[in-house]
Amino acid sequence: MSAAQVIEQVEKLPFEEQREVFEQLREKFDAEPTPEQLAEFERRGEELRRNPKSGIPWEQVRAELKERIKGRACLAK
């Protein structure tokens, strides 16, 4: 089942059940990072400290994310 199909099914639920789905998903994604994730964050941070020019400016990241999201929205229709 695609994400668009899941959302379509959730939208058919009563509001309180939609809210419960949202809360459960938010809790899942708001979880504390795992030790592996923390190690990766540290590794990437150290890499950026050693070579600051290897990073990507926030403005570029944001623009690319907006394009990806816009592209997905078109596919969901």
BAKE-142139 format. One line per field, with one value per atom (N, C-alpha, C, CB): residue number from 1; residue in one letter; atom name; x, y, z. Coordinates in Angstrom, 3 decimals. Glycine has a CB too. Example, Ala and Ser with C-alpha at 12.3 -4.5 7.8 and 13.67 -1.06 7.14 Angstrom:
2
seq (1,1,1,1,2,2,2,2)
type (A,A,A,A,S,S,S,S)
atom (N,CA,C,CB,N,CA,C,CB)
xx (13.190,12.300,13.200,11.308,12.850,13.670,12.900,14.084)
yy (-5.690,-4.500,-3.300,-4.473,-2.250,-1.060,0.030,-0.598)
zz (7.800,7.800,7.800,9.046,7.080,7.140,7.870,5.725)
This chain:
77
seq (1,1,1,1,2,2,2,2,3,3,3,3,4,4,4,4,5,5,5,5,6,6,6,6,7,7,7,7,8,8,8,8,9,9,9,9,10,10,10,10,11,11,11,11,12,12,12,12,13,13,13,13,14,14,14,14,15,15,15,15,16,16,16,16,17,17,17,17,18,18,18,18,19,19,19,19,20,20,20,20,21,21,21,21,22,22,22,22,23,23,23,23,24,24,24,24,25,25,25,25,26,26,26,26,27,27,27,27,28,28,28,28,29,29,29,29,30,30,30,30,31,31,31,31,32,32,32,32,33,33,33,33,34,34,34,34,35,35,35,35,36,36,36,36,37,37,37,37,38,38,38,38,39,39,39,39,40,40,40,40,41,41,41,41,42,42,42,42,43,43,43,43,44,44,44,44,45,45,45,45,46,46,46,46,47,47,47,47,48,48,48,48,49,49,49,49,50,50,50,50,51,51,51,51,52,52,52,52,53,53,53,53,54,54,54,54,55,55,55,55,56,56,56,56,57,57,57,57,58,58,58,58,59,59,59,59,60,60,60,60,61,61,61,61,62,62,62,62,63,63,63,63,64,64,64,64,65,65,65,65,66,66,66,66,67,67,67,67,68,68,68,68,69,69,69,69,70,70,70,70,71,71,71,71,72,72,72,72,73,73,73,73,74,74,74,74,75,75,75,75,76,76,76,76,77,77,77,77)
type (M,M,M,M,S,S,S,S,A,A,A,A,A,A,A,A,Q,Q,Q,Q,V,V,V,V,I,I,I,I,E,E,E,E,Q,Q,Q,Q,V,V,V,V,E,E,E,E,K,K,K,K,L,L,L,L,P,P,P,P,F,F,F,F,E,E,E,E,E,E,E,E,Q,Q,Q,Q,R,R,R,R,E,E,E,E,V,V,V,V,F,F,F,F,E,E,E,E,Q,Q,Q,Q,L,L,L,L,R,R,R,R,E,E,E,E,K,K,K,K,F,F,F,F,D,D,D,D,A,A,A,A,E,E,E,E,P,P,P,P,T,T,T,T,P,P,P,P,E,E,E,E,Q,Q,Q,Q,L,L,L,L,A,A,A,A,E,E,E,E,F,F,F,F,E,E,E,E,R,R,R,R,R,R,R,R,G,G,G,G,E,E,E,E,E,E,E,E,L,L,L,L,R,R,R,R,R,R,R,R,N,N,N,N,P,P,P,P,K,K,K,K,S,S,S,S,G,G,G,G,I,I,I,I,P,P,P,P,W,W,W,W,E,E,E,E,Q,Q,Q,Q,V,V,V,V,R,R,R,R,A,A,A,A,E,E,E,E,L,L,L,L,K,K,K,K,E,E,E,E,R,R,R,R,I,I,I,I,K,K,K,K,G,G,G,G,R,R,R,R,A,A,A,A,C,C,C,C,L,L,L,L,A,A,A,A,K,K,K,K)
atom (N,CA,C,CB,N,CA,C,CB,N,CA,C,CB,N,CA,C,CB,N,CA,C,CB,N,CA,C,CB,N,CA,C,CB,N,CA,C,CB,N,CA,C,CB,N,CA,C,CB,N,CA,C,CB,N,CA,C,CB,N,CA,C,CB,N,CA,C,CB,N,CA,C,CB,N,CA,C,CB,N,CA,C,CB,N,CA,C,CB,N,CA,C,CB,N,CA,C,CB,N,CA,C,CB,N,CA,C,CB,N,CA,C,CB,N,CA,C,CB,N,CA,C,CB,N,CA,C,CB,N,CA,C,CB,N,CA,C,CB,N,CA,C,CB,N,CA,C,CB,N,CA,C,CB,N,CA,C,CB,N,CA,C,CB,N,CA,C,CB,N,CA,C,CB,N,CA,C,CB,N,CA,C,CB,N,CA,C,CB,N,CA,C,CB,N,CA,C,CB,N,CA,C,CB,N,CA,C,CB,N,CA,C,CB,N,CA,C,CB,N,CA,C,CB,N,CA,C,CB,N,CA,C,CB,N,CA,C,CB,N,CA,C,CB,N,CA,C,CB,N,CA,C,CB,N,CA,C,CB,N,CA,C,CB,N,CA,C,CB,N,CA,C,CB,N,CA,C,CB,N,CA,C,CB,N,CA,C,CB,N,CA,C,CB,N,CA,C,CB,N,CA,C,CB,N,CA,C,CB,N,CA,C,CB,N,CA,C,CB,N,CA,C,CB,N,CA,C,CB,N,CA,C,CB,N,CA,C,CB,N,CA,C,CB,N,CA,C,CB,N,CA,C,CB,N,CA,C,CB,N,CA,C,CB,N,CA,C,CB,N,CA,C,CB,N,CA,C,CB,N,CA,C,CB)
xx (0.846,0.000,0.896,-0.965,0.569,1.363,1.018,1.143,1.881,1.635,0.339,2.826,0.108,-1.115,-2.357,-1.095,-2.281,-3.413,-3.634,-3.189,-2.544,-2.664,-3.331,-1.274,-2.871,-3.454,-4.929,-2.699,-5.250,-6.655,-7.500,-6.780,-6.991,-7.718,-7.830,-7.025,-6.749,-6.764,-7.785,-5.346,-7.871,-8.813,-10.270,-8.599,-10.529,-11.890,-12.268,-12.031,-11.264,-11.512,-12.126,-10.210,-12.833,-13.301,-12.102,-14.154,-12.336,-11.256,-10.405,-11.818,-11.014,-10.249,-9.334,-11.196,-9.783,-8.929,-7.790,-9.767,-8.071,-7.007,-5.945,-7.579,-6.403,-5.471,-4.617,-6.235,-5.214,-4.477,-3.398,-5.440,-3.735,-2.749,-1.596,-3.408,-1.940,-0.924,-0.021,-1.580,-0.622,0.158,1.105,-0.774,0.619,1.476,2.649,0.660,2.391,3.468,4.454,2.897,3.930,4.817,5.716,4.006,5.158,5.962,7.060,5.077,6.722,7.708,8.875,7.049,8.573,9.615,10.286,9.045,9.709,10.324,11.189,9.250,11.421,12.196,13.626,12.192,14.252,15.654,16.518,16.105,17.582,18.463,19.146,19.523,19.390,20.079,21.571,19.849,22.304,23.762,24.426,24.390,23.921,24.476,24.234,23.857,23.030,22.728,23.599,21.240,23.756,24.602,26.041,24.568,26.548,27.905,28.021,28.299,26.997,27.009,26.956,25.826,26.138,26.081,27.455,25.027,28.103,29.439,30.449,29.907,30.391,31.313,31.138,31.100,29.876,29.605,30.023,28.111,29.774,30.185,31.684,29.705,32.409,33.872,34.360,34.478,33.728,34.095,33.910,33.255,32.801,32.553,33.544,31.125,33.925,34.917,36.268,35.072,36.624,37.890,37.847,38.232,36.681,36.559,35.223,36.665,35.157,33.893,33.285,34.111,34.097,33.581,32.898,34.715,32.971,32.327,30.819,32.958,30.349,28.921,28.114,28.710,26.801,25.876,25.143,24.865,25.058,24.353,22.878,24.465,22.348,20.958,19.999,20.600,20.236,19.337,19.228,19.825,20.350,20.347,19.595,21.789,19.836,19.141,17.639,19.627,17.224,15.793,15.177,15.576,15.844,15.312,15.173,16.224,16.177,16.119,14.991,17.463,14.807,13.715,12.357,13.801,12.203,10.933,10.628,10.971,11.649,11.459,11.063,12.740,11.725,11.406,9.980,12.390,9.585,8.230,7.216,8.065,7.502,6.602,6.459,7.113,7.564,7.529,6.691,8.925,6.790,5.994,4.523,6.473,4.215,2.823,2.194,2.713,2.957,2.457,2.216,3.430,3.084,2.939,1.734,4.198,1.372,0.272,-1.072,0.332,-1.138,-2.437,-2.914,-2.351)
yy (-1.170,0.000,1.239,-0.005,2.204,3.424,4.381,4.107,5.351,6.361,7.113,7.348,7.416,8.126,7.295,8.452,5.985,5.119,5.057,3.710,5.021,4.999,6.283,4.827,7.409,8.698,8.742,9.874,8.245,8.216,7.415,7.612,6.288,5.460,6.156,4.102,6.800,7.511,8.649,8.067,9.326,10.437,9.982,11.150,8.714,8.185,7.918,6.903,7.905,7.644,8.866,7.242,8.643,9.782,10.606,9.295,11.873,12.779,12.259,14.118,11.746,11.275,10.107,10.860,9.244,8.132,8.643,7.067,9.656,10.267,10.852,11.368,11.525,12.115,11.027,12.919,9.882,8.784,8.256,7.647,8.115,7.672,8.676,7.526,9.950,10.994,10.923,12.370,10.797,10.743,9.548,10.684,8.410,7.218,7.393,5.977,7.970,8.201,9.238,8.654,10.289,11.317,10.737,12.490,9.914,9.285,8.415,8.452,7.708,6.842,7.653,6.034,8.781,9.566,10.555,10.298,10.792,11.669,10.883,12.436,9.623,8.769,9.278,7.314,8.938,9.297,8.569,8.938,9.223,8.551,7.333,9.532,6.343,5.134,5.433,3.950,4.588,4.783,4.827,3.669,4.037,4.037,5.384,2.896,5.929,7.224,8.318,7.563,8.279,9.266,9.193,9.051,7.977,7.808,8.392,6.322,8.196,8.739,10.264,8.181,10.834,12.295,12.843,12.705,12.172,12.598,12.497,11.745,11.401,11.215,12.318,9.843,12.616,13.659,15.035,13.669,15.285,16.555,16.736,16.655,15.682,15.734,15.953,14.438,15.301,15.479,16.931,14.553,17.559,18.961,19.893,19.348,19.562,20.390,20.335,19.934,19.161,19.013,19.683,17.538,19.626,20.155,20.900,19.009,22.134,22.885,23.085,24.223,23.107,23.339,22.102,23.772,20.965,19.749,19.753,18.519,20.678,20.743,21.404,21.488,21.357,21.972,23.090,20.912,24.291,25.391,25.051,26.670,25.512,25.239,25.662,25.959,26.786,27.272,26.259,28.627,25.637,24.624,23.375,24.258,22.938,21.761,22.002,21.433,23.165,23.487,23.500,24.849,24.120,24.178,22.778,25.042,21.924,20.557,19.764,19.843,19.944,19.243,19.694,19.480,20.987,21.495,20.873,23.032,20.757,20.157,18.682,20.296,17.959,16.537,16.372,15.879,17.219,17.132,17.477,18.074,18.518,18.913,17.783,20.188,17.103,15.979,14.835,15.495,14.554,13.476,13.831,13.176,15.099,15.526,15.316,17.000,15.571,15.350,13.875,15.910,13.012,11.574,11.010,10.846,11.608,11.107,11.391,11.714,12.319,12.696,11.682,14.047)
zz (0.000,0.000,0.000,1.222,-0.815,-0.905,0.231,-2.259,0.432,1.458,1.153,1.551,-0.108,-0.494,-0.148,-2.007,-0.349,-0.017,1.490,-0.573,2.251,3.712,4.183,4.385,3.659,4.056,3.687,3.389,2.524,2.098,3.088,0.678,3.544,4.508,5.864,4.671,6.298,7.587,7.538,7.932,6.414,6.292,6.402,4.969,6.198,6.330,7.786,5.522,8.667,10.083,10.761,10.791,11.868,12.663,13.146,13.874,13.415,13.777,14.925,14.138,15.982,17.137,16.771,18.259,15.889,15.457,14.563,14.702,13.746,12.945,13.872,12.005,14.916,15.873,16.531,16.945,16.863,17.485,16.534,17.889,15.272,14.272,14.230,12.854,14.187,14.154,15.382,14.064,16.562,17.802,17.820,19.010,17.379,17.365,16.404,16.975,15.239,14.279,14.806,12.930,15.424,15.964,17.043,16.525,17.925,18.964,18.363,19.884,17.307,16.658,16.101,15.535,15.471,14.833,15.772,13.670,16.939,17.940,18.913,18.707,18.632,19.535,19.659,19.040,20.761,20.983,19.950,22.443,19.503,18.539,19.162,18.012,18.331,18.786,18.935,17.793,19.637,19.718,18.339,20.548,17.415,16.059,15.374,15.224,15.561,14.965,15.583,15.142,16.900,17.574,17.067,19.093,16.884,16.363,14.962,16.351,14.143,12.782,12.815,11.964,13.704,13.843,14.224,14.904,15.154,15.598,14.457,16.795,13.702,12.583,11.550,11.932,11.221,10.221,10.736,9.847,12.013,12.599,12.550,14.024,12.887,12.847,11.417,13.425,10.468,9.059,8.636,8.158,9.065,8.725,9.419,9.101,10.654,11.346,10.632,12.810,10.123,9.401,8.030,9.242,7.371,6.020,5.890,4.965,6.394,6.388,5.000,7.017,3.971,2.613,2.037,1.688,2.734,2.232,2.489,2.878,3.312,3.629,2.526,4.925,2.697,1.750,2.492,1.150,1.919,2.582,2.821,1.744,3.956,4.322,3.213,5.624,2.593,1.546,0.408,1.004,0.060,-1.003,-0.556,-1.408,0.676,1.208,1.198,2.644,1.701,1.769,0.376,2.455,-0.587,-1.958,-2.552,-2.854,-2.320,-2.845,-2.186,-2.628,-0.881,-0.187,-0.705,1.329,-0.919,-1.448,-2.809,-1.563,-3.651,-4.972,-4.858,-5.809,-3.944,-3.759,-3.262,-2.772,-2.320,-1.771,-2.852,-0.551,-3.623,-4.703,-5.712,-5.398,-6.023,-6.952,-6.428,-7.238,-5.146,-4.547,-4.527,-3.130,-4.282,-4.266,-5.637,-3.843,-6.690,-8.042,-8.311,-9.064,-7.784,-8.004,-7.268,-7.564,-6.142,-5.313,-5.929,-3.935,-6.862,-7.448,-8.442,-8.115)
